[in-house]
Amino acid sequence: MADGSGRQTRVTSSHWGAFEVDTEGDRIVATRPFAADPDPHDVPSIVPAAVHHRSRVARPSIRKGWLETRTREGRGSEDFVELPWDEALDIAAEEIDRIRKTHGNEAIFGGSYGWSSAGRFHHAQSQAHRFLNAAGGYVASFGSYSTGCAQAIMPHVFGVNFIQFLYEHQDGWPTIHDNAETLVMFGGINPKNSQVSMGGVTEHETAGWFEKFRAKGMRLVNIGPQRTDAPEGCEWLPIRPGSDTALMLALAYVLEEEGLTDHAFLDRYTSGFERFRPYLMGESDGTPKTPEWAAPLCEADPGTIRELARHMARTRTMITLAWSLQRGEHGEQPYWMSVVLASMLGQIGLPGAGVGYGYGAIGGVGKPLIGLNGMTLPQGENPVGRFIPVARIADMLLNPGAAYDFNGRREAYPDIRLVYWAGGNPFHHHQDLNRLHEAWQRPETIIVNEPWWTATAKRADIVFPATTPYERQDIGRSPLDDYLFYMPALIPPVGEARDDYDIFAGLSERMGISETFTEGRTSDEWIPLLYAQYRENAAGKGIEVPTFEDLQERNWMRLPIRAEAPNRTLLAPFREDPEGAPLPTPSGKLEIFSEVIDGFGYADCPGHPVWLPPQEWLGAAGEHPLHLVSPQPGDKLHSQLECALADIEGARPVALAIHPEDAAARGIADREVVKVFNSRGACRARAALTGDIRRGVVAMPTGAWFGDPGGNIDPDGNPNVLTLDVGTSRLGQGCSAHSALVEVGKLEA
């Protein structure tokens, strides 16, 4: 749509939702919220500044030292030399060929972890993995930083893939509203986090559902260190970070001690409670898990714990866990223990009750939709077949050949000589970034496709300028959303940027694998083909989807995939007929005790849930007496668009939420720029005094771009210079970002 001035207006989609975009010539000039969104995110307002930012990678660039001598020294600090596309592609293709022919494809790590684009075809990770598979394979990664620990533990408990359970087998918001009387939220349910979702979330509904919950009179209990981790009007139980398992054990103890446990449910639907009960009651270790035992660990009143347990037993109760709980050392334990607690209540499988995960973590969880998949570029088969847990990158690069345990397997880290990254920024989301910087010096070559000069791009040897989603056509869809978008190319590519597909097509041609990668198609030929397959899949489910040409004209449509009836979750038919619809676990039941896990012999994750204190938490504070939590940012998705946000006066360094009494003890005033530090690193932050965080805890959101190496302090406030880079356990090997102690002081100190 164009007006008389030459300004064009179209709708596009993104991970934080749909929005209208105004363009004039080759520039994006303005954005507006999508009219159908009841609670739009304000992120799109920064898109014009970010797309045309001075930090865009203008031309193919090769680090000077690597170009001249192939030296690894200088990553992160050395200048780059701009080259023509053909010359840069020749050099990169020759290097990839050299590595795979000299060291084998097991020497190539295809990280490419990140959310990249909401568009389905131009999803950078899929493009990179298809290319590397065509080239003979690569070392891959398992899981995500968000849920990697849960992805390892929960299949042992429920018997299904955790992501499948999350998306397909949890109650929707309407079912919870119509049936639940009590909502107990470990880690809260934060509407801020629900403003984004993989592939897009068009109608932001989480905050609206909480208004309905309050109007109905539901009891809403937020358990965690920040009041703001749940909407206004919720009760707040501000326990210590990392103590959730201890609190759950105490709640379970009250149920068992006071005869409130549903033993009929346990006998029919679970396996192993008789192995767990002696631990709970203290018969096996001499320590009953009473509220009085938990009180000093959680810093919660024993009477409050008892009252909550009794209330949960006499009402229809839904227990929810934030993803953040499993992003800490021993993160397997609260997730497993939540199933035990819900099983003792006997409400699993009832509408609106039992246990659920990740409500509020992303916008799509809780939307009752008919599943409609498709529009995915085939990645092919990976001949290498080796992988590492996603958060163990620094360990792998620093310790080639070293043995490690993961989920019952014992493997050796591969010797990585080349890293190819597209569509992500590990120097945002990984822990202990100074350690990662050291590890990043080990490979012989690092290649990155990237629109902006992020910390990862600055630490590469070869950087190809990639387009943003606004410079290419695509289809926007998500299995967690009921909207479908044609995403037009709104402007020409900025500078000499190329689509990831075209970059990999150019490399493939030079390496003799062009037919395998492209199959003779351009991206403009792939997109209608994949869309036709998606449309055919929809027709098979009785859902009418317009032709590709019609969708181009319409720009967007709402799909008729809202589920009218309450969710038929995995656990509902199991509850109705556990013999006829058993769970795919070894016992066919919910596994309170797992013979499989017990057989692994892991002291840090035994055969049933236990309390295991993290090595860094307020129960063992010393030189660094404050517990740091690092939530998702409210002003963007991860580190995307940070280049423009950092330009806003007063926006950086990022805010550090700190209790007024903790600030007063250190002589710190509100809005004062401070130093946050521990033995791993230091960063600047801007103190934000608030009574909405418990004493002894500070919160600093992720997302600030990591500064250049060599300085003594990260300038803008990336909390991952402070976080702990250890696996959650030998079973899950997830990230332990939320197990970190720090100190805060005057900047000059």
C-alpha positions in Angstrom: 0.0 0.0 0.0 1.4 3.4 -1.0 0.3 7.0 -0.4 0.8 9.9 -2.7 4.2 10.8 -1.2 5.8 7.5 -2.3 5.7 6.1 1.2 4.9 2.4 1.3 3.2 0.6 4.2 3.2 -3.1 4.7 2.9 -5.5 7.7 5.7 -7.8 8.7 6.3 -10.3 11.5 9.0 -10.7 14.1 9.8 -12.7 17.2 8.1 -9.9 19.3 5.0 -9.7 17.1 3.6 -8.2 13.9 3.9 -4.5 13.1 3.3 -2.1 10.3 6.3 -0.7 8.5 6.6 2.5 6.5 9.3 2.8 3.9 10.5 5.6 1.6 12.9 4.5 -1.1 15.6 2.3 0.4 14.9 3.2 4.0 12.6 2.1 6.8 11.2 5.4 8.3 8.6 4.4 10.8 6.7 1.5 12.5 3.4 1.1 14.2 1.8 -1.7 16.3 -0.4 -4.3 14.6 -4.0 -3.3 15.0 -5.2 -6.8 16.2 -2.6 -7.0 19.0 -4.2 -6.2 22.5 -0.8 -5.7 24.1 1.9 -4.8 21.5 5.6 -4.7 22.3 7.3 -1.4 21.8 10.5 -3.0 20.3 9.5 -2.3 16.6 10.0 1.4 17.2 13.7 0.9 17.3 13.8 -1.1 14.1 14.5 1.8 11.7 17.5 2.9 13.7 18.9 -0.6 14.0 18.5 -1.6 10.3 20.3 1.5 9.2 22.8 1.6 12.0 26.5 2.5 11.6 27.4 -0.9 13.1 26.1 -2.8 10.0 28.7 -5.0 8.3 29.0 -3.2 4.9 31.1 -5.6 2.9 32.8 -9.1 3.2 35.6 -8.6 5.8 38.6 -10.7 6.8 40.6 -10.1 9.9 44.0 -8.6 8.8 46.3 -11.0 10.8 44.4 -14.1 9.6 44.4 -12.9 6.0 48.1 -12.3 6.0 49.5 -15.1 8.1 46.5 -17.2 9.3 47.3 -16.3 12.9 44.7 -16.8 15.6 45.9 -13.8 17.6 44.0 -10.6 17.5 40.4 -11.9 17.5 38.3 -9.2 19.0 40.8 -6.4 18.7 42.3 -6.5 15.2 41.2 -4.5 12.2 39.4 -6.1 9.2 40.2 -5.9 5.5 37.2 -5.5 3.2 37.2 -7.6 0.1 35.0 -8.2 -3.0 32.4 -10.9 -2.6 34.0 -13.3 -5.1 37.5 -13.1 -3.4 36.1 -13.5 0.1 34.0 -16.5 -0.9 37.0 -18.1 -2.7 39.1 -17.7 0.5 36.3 -19.1 2.8 35.5 -22.1 0.5 39.2 -23.0 0.2 39.5 -22.8 4.0 36.5 -25.0 4.7 37.7 -27.5 2.1 41.2 -27.5 3.7 39.8 -28.2 7.2 37.5 -31.0 6.2 40.1 -32.7 3.9 42.9 -32.4 6.4 41.1 -32.9 9.7 37.8 -34.4 8.7 34.3 -33.0 9.2 34.4 -33.8 12.9 36.8 -30.7 13.1 33.9 -28.4 12.1 31.5 -27.0 14.7 28.2 -25.7 13.2 27.1 -23.7 16.2 24.7 -21.2 14.7 22.6 -21.1 17.8 20.1 -18.3 18.1 16.7 -17.1 17.2 17.8 -15.3 14.0 14.7 -14.5 11.8 11.0 -15.2 12.4 10.8 -15.9 8.6 10.7 -19.7 8.0 12.9 -20.0 4.9 15.6 -17.5 5.9 16.2 -19.1 9.3 20.0 -18.8 9.5 20.5 -21.9 11.6 18.6 -24.1 9.1 20.6 -22.6 6.2 23.9 -23.1 7.9 23.2 -26.7 8.9 21.9 -27.6 5.4 25.1 -26.2 4.0 27.4 -28.1 6.4 25.5 -31.3 5.9 25.9 -30.9 2.2 29.7 -30.4 2.8 30.0 -33.7 4.7 28.6 -32.9 8.2 29.6 -31.1 11.3 29.6 -31.4 15.1 26.2 -30.2 16.3 24.7 -29.2 19.6 21.9 -30.6 21.7 19.2 -28.5 23.4 19.0 -24.8 24.1 20.3 -22.4 26.6 16.6 -21.8 27.6 15.6 -25.4 28.3 18.6 -27.6 27.8 18.5 -29.1 31.3 14.8 -29.8 31.1 15.2 -31.3 27.7 17.5 -33.9 29.3 15.6 -34.7 32.5 11.9 -34.5 31.6 11.8 -37.3 29.0 12.9 -39.7 31.8 10.0 -38.5 33.9 7.2 -38.0 31.3 8.6 -40.2 28.5 8.2 -37.5 25.8 10.4 -34.8 24.3 10.2 -31.8 26.6 9.6 -29.3 23.7 6.8 -31.5 22.4 5.3 -31.6 25.9 5.6 -27.9 26.2 3.9 -27.1 22.9 1.3 -29.9 22.6 0.5 -31.4 26.0 0.0 -28.5 28.4 -3.3 -26.9 29.3 -4.2 -23.7 27.6 -5.0 -20.4 29.3 -8.8 -20.9 28.9 -8.6 -24.4 30.5 -6.7 -23.0 33.5 -9.1 -20.1 33.8 -12.2 -22.3 33.8 -10.9 -24.9 36.2 -8.0 -23.8 38.4 -8.6 -22.3 41.8 -4.9 -21.9 42.7 -1.9 -21.0 40.5 1.4 -21.6 42.3 4.2 -20.1 40.1 7.8 -21.1 40.9 9.9 -18.4 39.2 6.7 -16.5 38.4 5.0 -15.9 35.1 6.4 -12.7 33.6 4.3 -10.9 30.9 7.5 -9.2 29.8 9.0 -12.5 28.7 5.8 -13.5 27.0 6.1 -10.5 24.6 8.4 -12.7 22.4 8.1 -16.1 20.9 10.0 -18.3 18.4 8.6 -17.5 15.0 6.4 -14.7 16.3 3.5 -14.1 18.6 0.8 -11.8 17.1 -1.7 -11.3 19.9 0.0 -10.9 23.2 -2.5 -12.4 25.7 -0.6 -13.3 28.9 -1.3 -10.1 30.8 -5.0 -10.2 29.8 -5.4 -13.7 31.2 -4.1 -12.6 34.6 -6.7 -9.9 34.7 -9.3 -12.6 34.2 -7.7 -14.8 36.8 -7.9 -12.0 39.4 -11.5 -11.2 38.4 -12.4 -14.8 39.0 -10.8 -14.8 42.4 -8.1 -17.3 41.8 -5.3 -17.4 44.3 -2.1 -16.5 42.5 1.2 -17.2 44.3 4.5 -15.9 42.9 7.5 -17.8 44.4 10.9 -16.2 43.6 13.2 -13.3 44.4 11.4 -10.6 42.4 7.9 -9.4 42.8 7.9 -8.2 39.2 8.4 -11.8 37.9 4.5 -12.1 38.0 1.8 -9.6 37.3 0.5 -7.1 39.8 -2.0 -8.5 42.3 -0.2 -11.8 43.0 1.0 -12.9 46.4 4.8 -12.9 46.7 6.9 -15.5 48.5 10.4 -14.1 48.1 12.5 -17.2 48.6 16.3 -17.4 48.0 17.3 -18.1 44.4 18.1 -21.8 43.9 16.1 -23.0 46.9 12.9 -24.0 45.1 13.6 -27.7 45.5 13.9 -27.4 49.2 10.6 -25.5 49.3 8.9 -28.2 47.2 10.2 -30.9 49.5 8.8 -29.1 52.5 5.4 -28.8 50.8 5.5 -32.5 50.0 6.5 -33.3 53.6 3.4 -31.5 54.9 1.2 -33.4 52.5 2.6 -36.7 53.7 2.7 -35.9 57.4 -0.9 -34.6 57.5 -2.5 -37.3 55.4 -3.1 -35.0 52.5 -1.2 -37.2 49.9 -3.3 -38.8 47.3 -1.9 -42.3 47.6 -4.5 -43.8 45.3 -3.1 -41.6 42.5 0.5 -42.5 43.4 -0.3 -46.2 43.3 -2.0 -46.1 39.9 -0.2 -43.4 38.0 3.4 -43.2 39.3 6.4 -45.4 39.8 8.9 -45.3 42.7 7.2 -43.2 45.5 8.2 -45.9 47.9 11.9 -45.3 47.0 11.4 -41.5 47.4 9.4 -41.4 50.6 12.2 -42.5 53.0 14.3 -39.6 51.8 11.4 -37.2 52.2 10.6 -38.2 55.7 14.2 -38.4 56.8 14.3 -42.2 57.3 17.2 -42.7 54.9 19.4 -39.8 55.7 18.2 -38.7 59.2 16.9 -35.3 57.9 13.1 -35.0 57.6 12.3 -32.4 54.9 10.1 -30.4 57.2 9.1 -26.7 56.8 11.5 -26.0 59.7 14.3 -27.7 57.8 13.5 -25.7 54.6 13.0 -22.4 56.3 16.6 -21.3 56.7 17.4 -22.6 53.2 14.6 -20.7 51.6 14.3 -17.9 54.2 10.5 -18.6 54.2 8.3 -18.9 57.3 7.5 -22.5 58.3 3.9 -21.5 59.0 3.6 -20.0 55.5 4.8 -23.3 54.0 2.3 -25.4 55.9 -0.6 -23.1 55.0 0.3 -23.2 51.3 0.6 -27.0 51.2 -2.8 -27.3 52.9 -4.4 -24.8 50.5 -2.9 -26.6 47.5 -4.4 -29.9 48.7 -7.9 -28.6 49.1 -8.2 -26.6 45.9 -7.8 -27.3 42.2 -4.1 -26.3 41.8 -1.8 -25.7 38.9 1.9 -25.7 39.6 4.0 -23.9 37.0 7.8 -23.6 36.7 9.7 -20.8 34.9 12.5 -21.9 32.6 14.9 -20.0 34.8 14.7 -22.6 37.5 16.5 -25.2 35.4 19.1 -22.6 34.3 21.0 -23.0 37.6 23.3 -25.6 39.0 21.2 -28.8 39.8 18.4 -27.4 37.7 17.1 -31.0 37.1 15.9 -31.2 40.7 13.1 -28.6 40.8 11.7 -29.7 37.5 11.6 -33.4 38.6 10.4 -32.5 42.1 7.5 -30.5 40.7 6.2 -33.7 39.1 6.5 -35.5 42.5 4.6 -32.7 44.3 1.9 -32.5 41.7 1.6 -36.3 41.8 1.2 -36.3 45.6 -1.7 -33.8 45.2 -3.2 -36.3 42.8 -4.4 -33.6 40.3 -2.2 -34.4 37.2 -4.4 -35.0 34.2 -7.3 -33.0 35.5 -8.3 -29.9 33.5 -6.5 -26.8 34.7 -4.4 -28.6 37.3 -1.2 -30.6 37.8 2.0 -29.1 36.6 3.2 -27.0 33.6 6.4 -25.4 32.4 7.3 -22.2 30.6 4.0 -20.3 30.9 5.0 -16.7 30.2 8.5 -17.7 29.1 7.5 -17.1 25.5 4.2 -15.8 24.2 2.9 -18.9 22.6 2.8 -21.2 25.6 -0.8 -21.4 26.8 -2.5 -20.7 23.5 -4.9 -23.5 22.7 -4.1 -24.1 19.0 -4.5 -27.0 16.5 -1.0 -28.0 15.5 -0.1 -26.9 12.0 3.6 -27.4 11.1 5.5 -26.9 7.9 7.4 -24.3 5.8 10.7 -25.8 7.0 13.8 -26.0 4.7 15.1 -29.6 4.8 18.5 -29.7 6.5 19.5 -33.1 5.1 21.4 -35.8 7.1 24.4 -35.1 9.2 27.0 -37.8 8.4 29.1 -36.9 11.4 26.5 -37.6 14.0 28.4 -36.1 16.9 27.1 -33.4 19.2 27.8 -31.6 22.5 25.3 -30.2 25.0 24.7 -26.7 23.7 26.1 -24.9 26.7 29.5 -26.7 26.8 31.1 -24.8 23.9 33.9 -23.3 25.9 34.7 -26.7 27.5 34.9 -28.3 24.1 37.2 -25.7 22.6 39.4 -25.6 25.7 39.6 -29.3 26.2 39.8 -31.3 22.9 39.8 -35.0 23.7 38.7 -34.6 27.3 36.0 -37.0 28.5 32.6 -35.7 29.7 29.3 -37.2 30.8 25.9 -36.4 29.4 22.6 -38.2 30.1 24.1 -41.7 30.5 26.7 -41.3 27.7 30.4 -40.8 28.2 32.0 -39.0 25.2 35.2 -37.1 24.4 35.2 -33.5 23.2 36.1 -33.2 19.5 39.1 -31.2 18.3 37.4 -28.3 16.6 39.5 -26.5 14.0 36.7 -24.4 12.3 33.6 -22.8 13.7 30.8 -21.5 11.4 28.2 -19.3 13.0 25.1 -17.8 11.5 22.2 -16.1 13.1 23.3 -15.9 16.7 25.6 -14.2 19.2 27.3 -16.6 21.7 29.0 -13.6 23.2 25.6 -12.6 24.5 24.1 -15.9 25.8 27.0 -18.0 27.0 28.3 -17.9 30.5 31.6 -16.5 31.8 32.4 -14.6 28.6 36.0 -14.0 29.5 36.5 -17.7 29.5 34.6 -18.0 26.2 36.9 -15.4 24.8 39.9 -17.5 25.8 38.3 -20.6 24.3 37.5 -18.7 21.1 41.2 -18.3 20.4 41.7 -22.0 19.9 40.1 -22.9 16.5 42.2 -22.2 13.4 39.3 -20.4 11.7 36.0 -18.8 12.6 33.5 -17.7 10.0 30.4 -15.7 10.8 27.4 -14.5 8.8 26.1 -11.4 10.6 24.3 -8.1 9.8 26.0 -6.1 12.6 29.5 -5.9 14.1 28.5 -7.9 17.3 31.1 -9.2 19.7 30.9 -12.5 17.9 31.6 -10.9 14.5 34.5 -8.9 15.9 36.0 -12.2 17.1 35.7 -13.9 13.7 38.3 -14.3 11.0 35.8 -14.1 8.1 32.6 -12.0 8.3 30.0 -12.1 5.6 27.4 -9.3 5.7 23.9 -10.8 6.0 20.6 -9.3 5.3 18.0 -8.6 8.0 14.4 -9.9 7.7 13.4 -6.5 6.3 15.6 -6.9 3.2 14.2 -10.3 1.9 10.9 -12.0 1.3 9.8 -14.8 3.5 6.8 -16.5 5.2 6.2 -15.8 8.9 4.5 -18.6 10.9 4.8 -20.4 14.2 3.2 -23.5 15.6 2.4 -21.3 18.7 0.6 -18.6 16.8 -2.6 -18.5 14.7 -1.5 -15.9 12.2 0.2 -16.3 8.9 2.3 -13.6 7.2 3.8 -12.9 3.9 6.9 -10.9 4.9 7.9 -8.8 1.9 11.3 -7.4 1.2 10.7 -3.9 2.5 13.9 -2.4 1.4 16.9 -3.4 -0.8 19.9 -5.0 1.1 21.9 -2.5 3.1 25.4 -2.1 1.8 26.6 -5.3 0.1 24.6 -7.6 2.4 23.4 -10.9 1.0 20.9 -13.5 2.2 22.4 -16.4 4.1 21.0 -18.7 1.4 23.0 -16.8 -1.3 26.1 -16.8 0.8 26.0 -20.6 1.3 25.0 -21.1 -2.4 28.2 -19.2 -3.4 30.3 -21.3 -1.1 28.6 -24.5 -2.3 29.4 -23.7 -5.9 33.0 -23.2 -5.2 33.2 -26.5 -3.2 31.4 -28.6 -5.8 28.3 -29.2 -3.7 26.0 -26.7 -5.3 23.4 -29.2 -6.5 23.1 -30.8 -3.1 22.6 -27.5 -1.3 20.5 -25.5 -3.8 18.9 -28.4 -5.7 19.0 -26.0 -8.6 16.6 -23.5 -6.9 16.9 -19.8 -5.9 15.4 -18.7 -2.6 12.5 -17.2 -4.6 11.8 -20.6 -6.0 12.2 -22.4 -2.7 9.7 -20.3 -0.8 6.6 -21.0 -3.0 7.5 -24.7 -3.0 7.7 -25.0 0.8 4.6 -22.9 1.1 2.7 -25.2 -1.2 3.7 -28.2 1.0 2.5 -26.2 4.1 -0.8 -25.5 2.4 -1.2 -29.1 1.5 -0.6 -30.1 5.1 -3.2 -27.6 6.2 -5.7 -29.0 3.8 -5.2 -32.5 5.2 -6.4 -31.1 8.6 -9.4 -29.3 7.0 -7.8 -25.9 7.2 -8.0 -23.6 4.2 -4.9 -21.5 3.5 -4.7 -19.1 0.6 -2.4 -19.6 -2.4 1.0 -18.1 -2.2 0.0 -15.3 -4.6 -3.1 -14.6 -2.6 -1.1 -14.4 0.6 1.3 -12.0 -1.1 -1.6 -9.7 -1.9 -3.3 -10.0 1.5 0.0 -9.7 3.4 -1.4 -11.6 6.4 -4.3 -13.7 7.6 -5.6 -15.2 10.9 -5.8 -19.0 10.7 -8.8 -20.8 12.0 -6.8 -23.0 14.3 -8.0 -21.9 17.8 -9.0 -25.1 19.7 -12.6 -24.8 20.8 -12.6 -27.7 23.3 -10.3 -27.9 26.3 -6.9 -29.3 25.5 -6.7 -33.1 25.3 -3.2 -33.2 26.9 -1.0 -36.2 27.0 -1.9 -36.7 30.6 -5.7 -36.5 30.3 -6.1 -39.9 28.5 -3.4 -41.3 30.7 -5.4 -40.4 33.8 -8.6 -41.8 32.3 -7.0 -45.1 31.3 -3.3 -45.6 32.4 -3.2 -49.1 31.2 -4.7 -48.3 27.8 -2.8 -45.1 27.3 0.4 -45.6 29.2 3.2 -43.0 29.1 6.3 -43.9 27.1 8.5 -44.3 30.2 10.0 -47.6 31.2 7.2 -48.1 33.7 4.5 -46.6 31.6 3.9 -44.2 34.5 5.2 -40.9 35.9 8.7 -41.8 37.2 9.2 -40.5 40.7 12.2 -42.9 40.9 14.0 -43.6 37.7 15.9 -46.9 37.5 17.5 -45.5 34.3 18.9 -42.4 36.0 19.9 -44.3 39.1 21.9 -46.6 36.8 23.9 -43.7 35.6 25.5 -43.4 39.0 25.6 -39.6 39.0 26.0 -38.2 42.5 24.8 -34.8 41.2 21.5 -36.3 39.8 20.6 -39.6 41.7 17.5 -41.8 41.1 14.9 -39.4 42.6 14.7 -35.7 43.3 16.9 -34.4 46.1 18.0 -31.2 47.6 21.5 -30.3 46.3 22.8 -26.8 47.2 24.5 -25.0 44.3 28.2 -24.1 44.8 27.2 -20.4 44.5 24.1 -19.3 46.4 23.2 -17.2 49.4 23.5 -20.3 51.7 27.3 -20.2 51.0 28.0 -16.5 50.4 31.4 -15.1 51.3 33.5 -12.6 49.5 30.7 -11.9 47.0 27.6 -11.8 49.1 24.9 -10.9 46.5 23.1 -13.4 44.3 22.9 -12.3 40.7 19.9 -13.3 38.5 20.1 -12.4 34.9 16.6 -12.4 33.3 15.6 -11.7 29.7 15.6 -8.0 28.8 12.3 -6.1 28.4 13.5 -3.8 25.7 14.4 -6.4 23.0 14.9 -10.1 22.3 18.2 -11.4 23.7 20.8 -9.0 22.1 18.9 -8.2 18.9 18.7 -4.5 18.1 21.1 -3.6 20.9 23.1 -1.4 18.6 20.3 1.2 18.4 19.1 0.8 22.0 22.6 1.5 23.3 22.5 4.8 21.5 19.6 6.1 23.6 20.9 8.6 26.2 21.0 7.1 29.7 20.1 3.6 28.5 23.5 2.1 29.1 24.9 0.7 31.2 21.9 -1.5 31.9 19.9 -1.2 35.1 20.8 -3.3 38.1 17.8 -4.0 40.4 19.0 -3.8 44.0 17.1 -3.6 47.3 17.4 -0.1 49.0 18.9 -1.6 52.1 21.6 -3.4 50.1 22.3 -0.2 48.3 22.5 1.9 51.5 24.9 -0.6 53.0 27.3 0.2 50.1 26.6 3.9 49.9 25.0 3.6 46.5 22.3 6.0 45.3 19.5 5.4 42.8 20.6 5.8 39.1 24.3 5.8 40.2 26.7 3.9 37.9 28.3 1.1 39.8 30.7 -1.8 39.4 29.3 -5.4 39.6 32.1 -7.9 40.0 33.3 -11.3 41.1 36.4 -13.5 40.4 35.3 -14.1 36.8 34.9 -10.5 35.7 33.3 -7.1 36.2 30.9 -4.9 34.5 29.3 -1.5 34.9 25.6 -1.1 35.7 23.1 1.6 36.7 21.7 1.0 40.2 17.8 0.8 40.2 16.7 0.8 43.8 13.5 -1.1 44.4 11.6 -2.9 47.1 10.4 -5.4 44.5 13.5 -7.5 44.9 14.4 -9.4 48.0 17.5 -8.4 50.1 20.7 -10.2 49.1 19.7 -10.5 45.4 20.4 -8.3 42.4 19.0 -8.6 38.9 20.6 -7.4 35.7 19.0 -8.3 32.3 21.0 -10.0 29.6 21.4 -8.4 26.1 24.1 -5.7 26.3 26.8 -6.3 23.7 30.0 -7.7 25.3 32.8 -5.1 25.2 36.2 -5.5 23.7 38.7 -7.7 25.4 41.6 -6.2 27.4 39.6 -3.9 29.5 39.1 -4.4 33.2 35.4 -3.9 33.1 32.6 -4.5 30.6 31.2 -1.1 29.8 27.5 -1.6 29.1 26.6 -4.3 31.6 26.5 -7.8 30.1 25.9 -10.1 33.2 27.5 -13.1 31.5 30.9 -11.7 32.3 29.9 -12.8 35.9 27.9 -16.0 35.4 29.2 -19.5 36.2 30.1 -21.7 33.2 29.5 -25.2 34.6 26.9 -27.8 33.6 23.7 -28.2 35.7 24.8 -31.8 36.3 26.4 -34.7 34.6 22.9 -35.7 33.4 21.7 -32.4 31.8 24.8 -30.3 31.3 22.6 -27.3 30.9 23.7 -23.8 31.6 24.0 -22.6 35.2 23.6 -18.8 34.6 21.4 -18.3 37.7 24.0 -19.7 40.1 26.3 -16.7 40.5 27.4 -14.6 43.5 28.7 -11.1 43.0 29.5 -7.9 44.9 28.4 -4.3 44.0 30.5 -1.3 44.7 31.3 2.3 43.8 32.6 2.5 40.2 35.9 3.9 41.3 36.5 1.1 43.8 
